[in-house]
Amino acid sequence: MRAIFIMIKTDPGHTTEVANRVADIESFSEAYSITGQYDLLVKLYVEDIDAVGRLIERDVHAIPHIRETFTILTFEAFGAR
């Protein structure tokens, strides 16, 4: 399993609604509200890194009130227990 992080910008007033919908995605791990350019930081775990594009298009971008996303792919975890 590989972790990916997605930063999500939502329409104003819809952050909690979007976070709750993102939590329904099968590969969901956790989500945090954040400050700055984006509103949410979402952690997902995927088996097939080649399927990330389809996952984001099919599952994430299909959620209403998402304005923009920024995806971060991970390579190696340090200090994992």
PDB file of N, CA, C and O in Angstrom, chain B, residues numbered from 101:
ATOM      1  N   MET B 101       0.840  -1.182   0.000  1.00  0.00           N
ATOM      2  CA  MET B 101       0.000   0.000   0.000  1.00  0.00           C
ATOM      3  C   MET B 101       0.881   1.240   0.000  1.00  0.00           C
ATOM      4  O   MET B 101       1.923   1.285   0.655  1.00  0.00           O
ATOM      5  N   ARG B 102       0.455   2.210  -0.723  1.00  0.00           N
ATOM      6  CA  ARG B 102       1.195   3.466  -0.797  1.00  0.00           C
ATOM      7  C   ARG B 102       0.275   4.616  -0.419  1.00  0.00           C
ATOM      8  O   ARG B 102      -0.869   4.686  -0.870  1.00  0.00           O
ATOM      9  N   ALA B 103       0.782   5.507   0.405  1.00  0.00           N
ATOM     10  CA  ALA B 103      -0.002   6.672   0.817  1.00  0.00           C
ATOM     11  C   ALA B 103       0.095   7.755  -0.242  1.00  0.00           C
ATOM     12  O   ALA B 103       1.158   7.994  -0.815  1.00  0.00           O
ATOM     13  N   ILE B 104      -1.027   8.403  -0.490  1.00  0.00           N
ATOM     14  CA  ILE B 104      -1.038   9.620  -1.293  1.00  0.00           C
ATOM     15  C   ILE B 104      -1.774  10.683  -0.481  1.00  0.00           C
ATOM     16  O   ILE B 104      -2.653  10.372   0.322  1.00  0.00           O
ATOM     17  N   PHE B 105      -1.406  11.916  -0.699  1.00  0.00           N
ATOM     18  CA  PHE B 105      -2.056  13.029  -0.036  1.00  0.00           C
ATOM     19  C   PHE B 105      -2.678  13.913  -1.097  1.00  0.00           C
ATOM     20  O   PHE B 105      -2.081  14.154  -2.146  1.00  0.00           O
ATOM     21  N   ILE B 106      -3.885  14.397  -0.820  1.00  0.00           N
ATOM     22  CA  ILE B 106      -4.554  15.307  -1.734  1.00  0.00           C
ATOM     23  C   ILE B 106      -4.953  16.549  -0.943  1.00  0.00           C
ATOM     24  O   ILE B 106      -5.657  16.457   0.063  1.00  0.00           O
ATOM     25  N   MET B 107      -4.498  17.701  -1.404  1.00  0.00           N
ATOM     26  CA  MET B 107      -4.958  18.955  -0.832  1.00  0.00           C
ATOM     27  C   MET B 107      -6.155  19.398  -1.664  1.00  0.00           C
ATOM     28  O   MET B 107      -6.110  19.381  -2.894  1.00  0.00           O
ATOM     29  N   ILE B 108      -7.221  19.792  -0.982  1.00  0.00           N
ATOM     30  CA  ILE B 108      -8.476  20.122  -1.651  1.00  0.00           C
ATOM     31  C   ILE B 108      -8.904  21.539  -1.293  1.00  0.00           C
ATOM     32  O   ILE B 108      -8.919  21.926  -0.124  1.00  0.00           O
ATOM     33  N   LYS B 109      -9.250  22.299  -2.320  1.00  0.00           N
ATOM     34  CA  LYS B 109      -9.853  23.625  -2.140  1.00  0.00           C
ATOM     35  C   LYS B 109     -11.350  23.460  -2.390  1.00  0.00           C
ATOM     36  O   LYS B 109     -11.761  22.928  -3.421  1.00  0.00           O
ATOM     37  N   THR B 110     -12.160  23.920  -1.440  1.00  0.00           N
ATOM     38  CA  THR B 110     -13.604  23.767  -1.561  1.00  0.00           C
ATOM     39  C   THR B 110     -14.280  25.112  -1.813  1.00  0.00           C
ATOM     40  O   THR B 110     -13.687  26.173  -1.623  1.00  0.00           O
ATOM     41  N   ASP B 111     -15.522  25.039  -2.241  1.00  0.00           N
ATOM     42  CA  ASP B 111     -16.326  26.252  -2.298  1.00  0.00           C
ATOM     43  C   ASP B 111     -16.518  26.746  -0.867  1.00  0.00           C
ATOM     44  O   ASP B 111     -16.631  25.934   0.051  1.00  0.00           O
ATOM     45  N   PRO B 112     -16.558  28.055  -0.661  1.00  0.00           N
ATOM     46  CA  PRO B 112     -16.743  28.588   0.691  1.00  0.00           C
ATOM     47  C   PRO B 112     -17.991  28.001   1.363  1.00  0.00           C
ATOM     48  O   PRO B 112     -19.064  27.920   0.765  1.00  0.00           O
ATOM     49  N   GLY B 113     -17.815  27.598   2.616  1.00  0.00           N
ATOM     50  CA  GLY B 113     -18.922  27.061   3.396  1.00  0.00           C
ATOM     51  C   GLY B 113     -19.221  25.589   3.191  1.00  0.00           C
ATOM     52  O   GLY B 113     -20.197  25.082   3.743  1.00  0.00           O
ATOM     53  N   HIS B 114     -18.404  24.886   2.408  1.00  0.00           N
ATOM     54  CA  HIS B 114     -18.681  23.484   2.098  1.00  0.00           C
ATOM     55  C   HIS B 114     -17.566  22.528   2.526  1.00  0.00           C
ATOM     56  O   HIS B 114     -17.566  21.367   2.117  1.00  0.00           O
ATOM     57  N   THR B 115     -16.628  22.990   3.332  1.00  0.00           N
ATOM     58  CA  THR B 115     -15.482  22.149   3.700  1.00  0.00           C
ATOM     59  C   THR B 115     -15.911  20.893   4.450  1.00  0.00           C
ATOM     60  O   THR B 115     -15.461  19.796   4.120  1.00  0.00           O
ATOM     61  N   THR B 116     -16.764  21.035   5.442  1.00  0.00           N
ATOM     62  CA  THR B 116     -17.196  19.867   6.220  1.00  0.00           C
ATOM     63  C   THR B 116     -17.964  18.881   5.351  1.00  0.00           C
ATOM     64  O   THR B 116     -17.764  17.672   5.460  1.00  0.00           O
ATOM     65  N   GLU B 117     -18.826  19.378   4.505  1.00  0.00           N
ATOM     66  CA  GLU B 117     -19.588  18.524   3.594  1.00  0.00           C
ATOM     67  C   GLU B 117     -18.656  17.735   2.679  1.00  0.00           C
ATOM     68  O   GLU B 117     -18.839  16.533   2.490  1.00  0.00           O
ATOM     69  N   VAL B 118     -17.662  18.409   2.113  1.00  0.00           N
ATOM     70  CA  VAL B 118     -16.699  17.731   1.233  1.00  0.00           C
ATOM     71  C   VAL B 118     -15.900  16.705   2.022  1.00  0.00           C
ATOM     72  O   VAL B 118     -15.694  15.590   1.543  1.00  0.00           O
ATOM     73  N   ALA B 119     -15.444  17.054   3.220  1.00  0.00           N
ATOM     74  CA  ALA B 119     -14.663  16.119   4.043  1.00  0.00           C
ATOM     75  C   ALA B 119     -15.472  14.858   4.342  1.00  0.00           C
ATOM     76  O   ALA B 119     -14.935  13.751   4.295  1.00  0.00           O
ATOM     77  N   ASN B 120     -16.743  15.015   4.645  1.00  0.00           N
ATOM     78  CA  ASN B 120     -17.590  13.853   4.923  1.00  0.00           C
ATOM     79  C   ASN B 120     -17.765  12.971   3.699  1.00  0.00           C
ATOM     80  O   ASN B 120     -17.821  11.747   3.818  1.00  0.00           O
ATOM     81  N   ARG B 121     -17.852  13.576   2.531  1.00  0.00           N
ATOM     82  CA  ARG B 121     -17.967  12.796   1.289  1.00  0.00           C
ATOM     83  C   ARG B 121     -16.657  12.095   0.943  1.00  0.00           C
ATOM     84  O   ARG B 121     -16.659  10.954   0.480  1.00  0.00           O
ATOM     85  N   VAL B 122     -15.544  12.780   1.168  1.00  0.00           N
ATOM     86  CA  VAL B 122     -14.234  12.167   0.911  1.00  0.00           C
ATOM     87  C   VAL B 122     -14.037  10.952   1.824  1.00  0.00           C
ATOM     88  O   VAL B 122     -13.435   9.960   1.414  1.00  0.00           O
ATOM     89  N   ALA B 123     -14.538  11.028   3.052  1.00  0.00           N
ATOM     90  CA  ALA B 123     -14.397   9.926   4.005  1.00  0.00           C
ATOM     91  C   ALA B 123     -15.107   8.657   3.536  1.00  0.00           C
ATOM     92  O   ALA B 123     -14.826   7.571   4.044  1.00  0.00           O
ATOM     93  N   ASP B 124     -16.015   8.779   2.580  1.00  0.00           N
ATOM     94  CA  ASP B 124     -16.719   7.615   2.035  1.00  0.00           C
ATOM     95  C   ASP B 124     -15.926   6.889   0.955  1.00  0.00           C
ATOM     96  O   ASP B 124     -16.310   5.794   0.544  1.00  0.00           O
ATOM     97  N   ILE B 125     -14.838   7.471   0.493  1.00  0.00           N
ATOM     98  CA  ILE B 125     -14.007   6.825  -0.534  1.00  0.00           C
ATOM     99  C   ILE B 125     -13.332   5.603   0.079  1.00  0.00           C
ATOM    100  O   ILE B 125     -12.817   5.668   1.196  1.00  0.00           O
ATOM    101  N   GLU B 126     -13.334   4.505  -0.640  1.00  0.00           N
ATOM    102  CA  GLU B 126     -12.838   3.229  -0.119  1.00  0.00           C
ATOM    103  C   GLU B 126     -11.402   3.302   0.390  1.00  0.00           C
ATOM    104  O   GLU B 126     -11.095   2.694   1.415  1.00  0.00           O
ATOM    105  N   SER B 127     -10.532   4.010  -0.275  1.00  0.00           N
ATOM    106  CA  SER B 127      -9.116   4.053   0.105  1.00  0.00           C
ATOM    107  C   SER B 127      -8.811   5.144   1.135  1.00  0.00           C
ATOM    108  O   SER B 127      -7.644   5.395   1.437  1.00  0.00           O
ATOM    109  N   PHE B 128      -9.846   5.797   1.676  1.00  0.00           N
ATOM    110  CA  PHE B 128      -9.696   6.883   2.645  1.00  0.00           C
ATOM    111  C   PHE B 128      -8.997   6.407   3.917  1.00  0.00           C
ATOM    112  O   PHE B 128      -9.261   5.313   4.417  1.00  0.00           O
ATOM    113  N   SER B 129      -8.097   7.255   4.429  1.00  0.00           N
ATOM    114  CA  SER B 129      -7.450   7.005   5.712  1.00  0.00           C
ATOM    115  C   SER B 129      -7.819   8.082   6.723  1.00  0.00           C
ATOM    116  O   SER B 129      -8.335   7.782   7.800  1.00  0.00           O
ATOM    117  N   GLU B 130      -7.550   9.351   6.370  1.00  0.00           N
ATOM    118  CA  GLU B 130      -7.861  10.453   7.280  1.00  0.00           C
ATOM    119  C   GLU B 130      -7.904  11.767   6.518  1.00  0.00           C
ATOM    120  O   GLU B 130      -7.391  11.873   5.404  1.00  0.00           O
ATOM    121  N   ALA B 131      -8.527  12.771   7.137  1.00  0.00           N
ATOM    122  CA  ALA B 131      -8.617  14.102   6.536  1.00  0.00           C
ATOM    123  C   ALA B 131      -8.472  15.138   7.641  1.00  0.00           C
ATOM    124  O   ALA B 131      -8.907  14.933   8.774  1.00  0.00           O
ATOM    125  N   TYR B 132      -7.848  16.255   7.279  1.00  0.00           N
ATOM    126  CA  TYR B 132      -7.629  17.352   8.220  1.00  0.00           C
ATOM    127  C   TYR B 132      -8.041  18.657   7.562  1.00  0.00           C
ATOM    128  O   TYR B 132      -7.799  18.862   6.372  1.00  0.00           O
ATOM    129  N   SER B 133      -8.660  19.536   8.329  1.00  0.00           N
ATOM    130  CA  SER B 133      -8.850  20.894   7.838  1.00  0.00           C
ATOM    131  C   SER B 133      -7.516  21.607   8.004  1.00  0.00           C
ATOM    132  O   SER B 133      -6.815  21.396   8.994  1.00  0.00           O
ATOM    133  N   ILE B 134      -7.169  22.443   7.045  1.00  0.00           N
ATOM    134  CA  ILE B 134      -5.869  23.116   7.067  1.00  0.00           C
ATOM    135  C   ILE B 134      -6.057  24.591   6.717  1.00  0.00           C
ATOM    136  O   ILE B 134      -7.115  24.999   6.238  1.00  0.00           O
ATOM    137  N   THR B 135      -5.021  25.377   6.964  1.00  0.00           N
ATOM    138  CA  THR B 135      -5.043  26.786   6.603  1.00  0.00           C
ATOM    139  C   THR B 135      -4.207  26.999   5.352  1.00  0.00           C
ATOM    140  O   THR B 135      -3.397  26.150   4.979  1.00  0.00           O
ATOM    141  N   GLY B 136      -4.407  28.119   4.724  1.00  0.00           N
ATOM    142  CA  GLY B 136      -3.610  28.450   3.543  1.00  0.00           C
ATOM    143  C   GLY B 136      -4.424  28.364   2.275  1.00  0.00           C
ATOM    144  O   GLY B 136      -5.628  28.624   2.276  1.00  0.00           O
ATOM    145  N   GLN B 137      -3.770  28.002   1.205  1.00  0.00           N
ATOM    146  CA  GLN B 137      -4.380  27.994  -0.120  1.00  0.00           C
ATOM    147  C   GLN B 137      -5.456  26.908  -0.254  1.00  0.00           C
ATOM    148  O   GLN B 137      -6.392  27.060  -1.040  1.00  0.00           O
ATOM    149  N   TYR B 138      -5.331  25.831   0.495  1.00  0.00           N
ATOM    150  CA  TYR B 138      -6.284  24.718   0.423  1.00  0.00           C
ATOM    151  C   TYR B 138      -7.020  24.590   1.746  1.00  0.00           C
ATOM    152  O   TYR B 138      -6.581  25.119   2.768  1.00  0.00           O
ATOM    153  N   ASP B 139      -8.141  23.883   1.719  1.00  0.00           N
ATOM    154  CA  ASP B 139      -9.002  23.751   2.892  1.00  0.00           C
ATOM    155  C   ASP B 139      -8.868  22.403   3.590  1.00  0.00           C
ATOM    156  O   ASP B 139      -9.067  22.313   4.801  1.00  0.00           O
ATOM    157  N   LEU B 140      -8.533  21.354   2.841  1.00  0.00           N
ATOM    158  CA  LEU B 140      -8.445  20.009   3.397  1.00  0.00           C
ATOM    159  C   LEU B 140      -7.158  19.330   2.961  1.00  0.00           C
ATOM    160  O   LEU B 140      -6.661  19.556   1.858  1.00  0.00           O
ATOM    161  N   LEU B 141      -6.629  18.496   3.845  1.00  0.00           N
ATOM    162  CA  LEU B 141      -5.518  17.601   3.519  1.00  0.00           C
ATOM    163  C   LEU B 141      -6.037  16.189   3.756  1.00  0.00           C
ATOM    164  O   LEU B 141      -6.402  15.832   4.876  1.00  0.00           O
ATOM    165  N   VAL B 142      -6.068  15.391   2.694  1.00  0.00           N
ATOM    166  CA  VAL B 142      -6.646  14.053   2.742  1.00  0.00           C
ATOM    167  C   VAL B 142      -5.551  13.023   2.501  1.00  0.00           C
ATOM    168  O   VAL B 142      -4.709  13.186   1.617  1.00  0.00           O
ATOM    169  N   LYS B 143      -5.575  11.966   3.295  1.00  0.00           N
ATOM    170  CA  LYS B 143      -4.631  10.857   3.124  1.00  0.00           C
ATOM    171  C   LYS B 143      -5.414   9.636   2.661  1.00  0.00           C
ATOM    172  O   LYS B 143      -6.393   9.229   3.286  1.00  0.00           O
ATOM    173  N   LEU B 144      -4.963   9.067   1.558  1.00  0.00           N
ATOM    174  CA  LEU B 144      -5.547   7.847   1.008  1.00  0.00           C
ATOM    175  C   LEU B 144      -4.445   6.801   0.875  1.00  0.00           C
ATOM    176  O   LEU B 144      -3.270   7.145   0.749  1.00  0.00           O
ATOM    177  N   TYR B 145      -4.818   5.544   0.904  1.00  0.00           N
ATOM    178  CA  TYR B 145      -3.871   4.463   0.629  1.00  0.00           C
ATOM    179  C   TYR B 145      -4.324   3.743  -0.632  1.00  0.00           C
ATOM    180  O   TYR B 145      -5.493   3.380  -0.762  1.00  0.00           O
ATOM    181  N   VAL B 146      -3.390   3.537  -1.562  1.00  0.00           N
ATOM    182  CA  VAL B 146      -3.713   2.873  -2.826  1.00  0.00           C
ATOM    183  C   VAL B 146      -2.810   1.676  -3.034  1.00  0.00           C
ATOM    184  O   VAL B 146      -1.645   1.683  -2.636  1.00  0.00           O
ATOM    185  N   GLU B 147      -3.352   0.656  -3.655  1.00  0.00           N
ATOM    186  CA  GLU B 147      -2.581  -0.538  -4.020  1.00  0.00           C
ATOM    187  C   GLU B 147      -1.806  -0.285  -5.306  1.00  0.00           C
ATOM    188  O   GLU B 147      -0.629  -0.630  -5.414  1.00  0.00           O
ATOM    189  N   ASP B 148      -2.479   0.319  -6.277  1.00  0.00           N
ATOM    190  CA  ASP B 148      -1.926   0.487  -7.623  1.00  0.00           C
ATOM    191  C   ASP B 148      -1.704   1.975  -7.892  1.00  0.00           C
ATOM    192  O   ASP B 148      -2.656   2.720  -8.120  1.00  0.00           O
ATOM    193  N   ILE B 149      -0.449   2.396  -7.863  1.00  0.00           N
ATOM    194  CA  ILE B 149      -0.137   3.811  -8.063  1.00  0.00           C
ATOM    195  C   ILE B 149      -0.562   4.276  -9.458  1.00  0.00           C
ATOM    196  O   ILE B 149      -0.829   5.461  -9.659  1.00  0.00           O
ATOM    197  N   ASP B 150      -0.624   3.365 -10.408  1.00  0.00           N
ATOM    198  CA  ASP B 150      -1.047   3.730 -11.759  1.00  0.00           C
ATOM    199  C   ASP B 150      -2.536   4.067 -11.826  1.00  0.00           C
ATOM    200  O   ASP B 150      -2.987   4.666 -12.803  1.00  0.00           O
ATOM    201  N   ALA B 151      -3.299   3.695 -10.813  1.00  0.00           N
ATOM    202  CA  ALA B 151      -4.737   3.956 -10.809  1.00  0.00           C
ATOM    203  C   ALA B 151      -5.089   5.264 -10.096  1.00  0.00           C
ATOM    204  O   ALA B 151      -6.268   5.595  -9.970  1.00  0.00           O
ATOM    205  N   VAL B 152      -4.093   6.005  -9.632  1.00  0.00           N
ATOM    206  CA  VAL B 152      -4.351   7.226  -8.875  1.00  0.00           C
ATOM    207  C   VAL B 152      -5.142   8.237  -9.701  1.00  0.00           C
ATOM    208  O   VAL B 152      -6.081   8.846  -9.188  1.00  0.00           O
ATOM    209  N   GLY B 153      -4.789   8.422 -10.942  1.00  0.00           N
ATOM    210  CA  GLY B 153      -5.491   9.377 -11.797  1.00  0.00           C
ATOM    211  C   GLY B 153      -6.969   9.048 -11.915  1.00  0.00           C
ATOM    212  O   GLY B 153      -7.819   9.935 -11.834  1.00  0.00           O
ATOM    213  N   ARG B 154      -7.273   7.774 -12.108  1.00  0.00           N
ATOM    214  CA  ARG B 154      -8.676   7.362 -12.205  1.00  0.00           C
ATOM    215  C   ARG B 154      -9.391   7.541 -10.874  1.00  0.00           C
ATOM    216  O   ARG B 154     -10.549   7.957 -10.848  1.00  0.00           O
ATOM    217  N   LEU B 155      -8.717   7.234  -9.769  1.00  0.00           N
ATOM    218  CA  LEU B 155      -9.304   7.406  -8.440  1.00  0.00           C
ATOM    219  C   LEU B 155      -9.670   8.864  -8.187  1.00  0.00           C
ATOM    220  O   LEU B 155     -10.759   9.168  -7.700  1.00  0.00           O
ATOM    221  N   ILE B 156      -8.758   9.749  -8.520  1.00  0.00           N
ATOM    222  CA  ILE B 156      -9.010  11.177  -8.293  1.00  0.00           C
ATOM    223  C   ILE B 156     -10.133  11.674  -9.196  1.00  0.00           C
ATOM    224  O   ILE B 156     -11.016  12.406  -8.751  1.00  0.00           O
ATOM    225  N   GLU B 157     -10.098  11.279 -10.450  1.00  0.00           N
ATOM    226  CA  GLU B 157     -11.146  11.733 -11.378  1.00  0.00           C
ATOM    227  C   GLU B 157     -12.506  11.140 -11.025  1.00  0.00           C
ATOM    228  O   GLU B 157     -13.508  11.855 -10.980  1.00  0.00           O
ATOM    229  N   ARG B 158     -12.539   9.839 -10.775  1.00  0.00           N
ATOM    230  CA  ARG B 158     -13.809   9.144 -10.547  1.00  0.00           C
ATOM    231  C   ARG B 158     -14.391   9.407  -9.161  1.00  0.00           C
ATOM    232  O   ARG B 158     -15.593   9.635  -9.028  1.00  0.00           O
ATOM    233  N   ASP B 159     -13.545   9.377  -8.126  1.00  0.00           N
ATOM    234  CA  ASP B 159     -14.050   9.441  -6.751  1.00  0.00           C
ATOM    235  C   ASP B 159     -13.943  10.828  -6.125  1.00  0.00           C
ATOM    236  O   ASP B 159     -14.864  11.261  -5.433  1.00  0.00           O
ATOM    237  N   VAL B 160     -12.843  11.527  -6.354  1.00  0.00           N
ATOM    238  CA  VAL B 160     -12.641  12.818  -5.699  1.00  0.00           C
ATOM    239  C   VAL B 160     -13.308  13.942  -6.480  1.00  0.00           C
ATOM    240  O   VAL B 160     -14.113  14.689  -5.924  1.00  0.00           O
ATOM    241  N   HIS B 161     -12.990  14.067  -7.738  1.00  0.00           N
ATOM    242  CA  HIS B 161     -13.543  15.180  -8.523  1.00  0.00           C
ATOM    243  C   HIS B 161     -15.048  15.072  -8.739  1.00  0.00           C
ATOM    244  O   HIS B 161     -15.678  16.048  -9.146  1.00  0.00           O
ATOM    245  N   ALA B 162     -15.631  13.920  -8.478  1.00  0.00           N
ATOM    246  CA  ALA B 162     -17.075  13.753  -8.599  1.00  0.00           C
ATOM    247  C   ALA B 162     -17.827  14.355  -7.413  1.00  0.00           C
ATOM    248  O   ALA B 162     -19.050  14.491  -7.461  1.00  0.00           O
ATOM    249  N   ILE B 163     -17.113  14.712  -6.360  1.00  0.00           N
ATOM    250  CA  ILE B 163     -17.740  15.289  -5.169  1.00  0.00           C
ATOM    251  C   ILE B 163     -18.068  16.763  -5.444  1.00  0.00           C
ATOM    252  O   ILE B 163     -17.199  17.532  -5.855  1.00  0.00           O
ATOM    253  N   PRO B 164     -19.313  17.141  -5.217  1.00  0.00           N
ATOM    254  CA  PRO B 164     -19.691  18.548  -5.434  1.00  0.00           C
ATOM    255  C   PRO B 164     -18.928  19.486  -4.495  1.00  0.00           C
ATOM    256  O   PRO B 164     -18.550  19.100  -3.389  1.00  0.00           O
ATOM    257  N   HIS B 165     -18.711  20.695  -4.939  1.00  0.00           N
ATOM    258  CA  HIS B 165     -18.104  21.797  -4.184  1.00  0.00           C
ATOM    259  C   HIS B 165     -16.588  21.688  -4.033  1.00  0.00           C
ATOM    260  O   HIS B 165     -16.002  22.391  -3.211  1.00  0.00           O
ATOM    261  N   ILE B 166     -15.945  20.818  -4.812  1.00  0.00           N
ATOM    262  CA  ILE B 166     -14.483  20.804  -4.872  1.00  0.00           C
ATOM    263  C   ILE B 166     -14.080  21.723  -6.008  1.00  0.00           C
ATOM    264  O   ILE B 166     -14.500  21.535  -7.150  1.00  0.00           O
ATOM    265  N   ARG B 167     -13.265  22.715  -5.691  1.00  0.00           N
ATOM    266  CA  ARG B 167     -12.840  23.692  -6.702  1.00  0.00           C
ATOM    267  C   ARG B 167     -11.507  23.313  -7.338  1.00  0.00           C
ATOM    268  O   ARG B 167     -11.284  23.553  -8.525  1.00  0.00           O
ATOM    269  N   GLU B 168     -10.623  22.716  -6.537  1.00  0.00           N
ATOM    270  CA  GLU B 168      -9.262  22.446  -7.015  1.00  0.00           C
ATOM    271  C   GLU B 168      -8.641  21.382  -6.128  1.00  0.00           C
ATOM    272  O   GLU B 168      -8.960  21.281  -4.944  1.00  0.00           O
ATOM    273  N   THR B 169      -7.737  20.575  -6.721  1.00  0.00           N
ATOM    274  CA  THR B 169      -6.985  19.592  -5.936  1.00  0.00           C
ATOM    275  C   THR B 169      -5.507  19.669  -6.299  1.00  0.00           C
ATOM    276  O   THR B 169      -5.135  20.125  -7.380  1.00  0.00           O
ATOM    277  N   PHE B 170      -4.682  19.213  -5.372  1.00  0.00           N
ATOM    278  CA  PHE B 170      -3.246  19.105  -5.584  1.00  0.00           C
ATOM    279  C   PHE B 170      -2.825  17.783  -4.962  1.00  0.00           C
ATOM    280  O   PHE B 170      -2.967  17.594  -3.754  1.00  0.00           O
ATOM    281  N   THR B 171      -2.311  16.870  -5.774  1.00  0.00           N
ATOM    282  CA  THR B 171      -2.000  15.519  -5.317  1.00  0.00           C
ATOM    283  C   THR B 171      -0.506  15.359  -5.080  1.00  0.00           C
ATOM    284  O   THR B 171       0.318  15.800  -5.881  1.00  0.00           O
ATOM    285  N   ILE B 172      -0.172  14.716  -3.961  1.00  0.00           N
ATOM    286  CA  ILE B 172       1.216  14.446  -3.593  1.00  0.00           C
ATOM    287  C   ILE B 172       1.392  12.933  -3.519  1.00  0.00           C
ATOM    288  O   ILE B 172       0.733  12.259  -2.728  1.00  0.00           O
ATOM    289  N   LEU B 173       2.286  12.409  -4.350  1.00  0.00           N
ATOM    290  CA  LEU B 173       2.611  10.982  -4.300  1.00  0.00           C
ATOM    291  C   LEU B 173       3.753  10.768  -3.307  1.00  0.00           C
ATOM    292  O   LEU B 173       4.650  11.604  -3.202  1.00  0.00           O
ATOM    293  N   THR B 174       3.721   9.660  -2.585  1.00  0.00           N
ATOM    294  CA  THR B 174       4.778   9.369  -1.619  1.00  0.00           C
ATOM    295  C   THR B 174       5.632   8.216  -2.119  1.00  0.00           C
ATOM    296  O   THR B 174       5.208   7.417  -2.954  1.00  0.00           O
ATOM    297  N   PHE B 175       6.855   8.151  -1.583  1.00  0.00           N
ATOM    298  CA  PHE B 175       7.774   7.097  -1.980  1.00  0.00           C
ATOM    299  C   PHE B 175       8.205   6.230  -0.806  1.00  0.00           C
ATOM    300  O   PHE B 175       8.051   5.010  -0.860  1.00  0.00           O
ATOM    301  N   GLU B 176       8.724   6.813   0.224  1.00  0.00           N
ATOM    302  CA  GLU B 176       9.246   6.054   1.345  1.00  0.00           C
ATOM    303  C   GLU B 176       8.780   6.692   2.649  1.00  0.00           C
ATOM    304  O   GLU B 176       8.810   7.914   2.797  1.00  0.00           O
ATOM    305  N   ALA B 177       8.348   5.856   3.594  1.00  0.00           N
ATOM    306  CA  ALA B 177       7.919   6.367   4.903  1.00  0.00           C
ATOM    307  C   ALA B 177       9.086   6.229   5.883  1.00  0.00           C
ATOM    308  O   ALA B 177       9.788   5.218   5.889  1.00  0.00           O
ATOM    309  N   PHE B 178       9.279   7.240   6.694  1.00  0.00           N
ATOM    310  CA  PHE B 178      10.336   7.223   7.693  1.00  0.00           C
ATOM    311  C   PHE B 178       9.710   7.243   9.078  1.00  0.00           C
ATOM    312  O   PHE B 178       8.720   7.937   9.304  1.00  0.00           O
ATOM    313  N   GLY B 179      10.269   6.502   9.981  1.00  0.00           N
ATOM    314  CA  GLY B 179       9.808   6.505  11.363  1.00  0.00           C
ATOM    315  C   GLY B 179       8.477   5.816  11.567  1.00  0.00           C
ATOM    316  O   GLY B 179       7.843   6.001  12.606  1.00  0.00           O
ATOM    317  N   ALA B 180       8.033   5.021  10.597  1.00  0.00           N
ATOM    318  CA  ALA B 180       6.760   4.302  10.753  1.00  0.00           C
ATOM    319  C   ALA B 180       6.911   3.255  11.843  1.00  0.00           C
ATOM    320  O   ALA B 180       7.931   2.572  11.928  1.00  0.00           O
ATOM    321  N   ARG B 181       5.901   3.141  12.659  1.00  0.00           N
ATOM    322  CA  ARG B 181       5.936   2.158  13.770  1.00  0.00           C
ATOM    323  C   ARG B 181       5.027   0.995  13.465  1.00  0.00           C
ATOM    324  O   ARG B 181       4.917   0.069  14.269  1.00  0.00           O
TER     325      ARG B 181
END
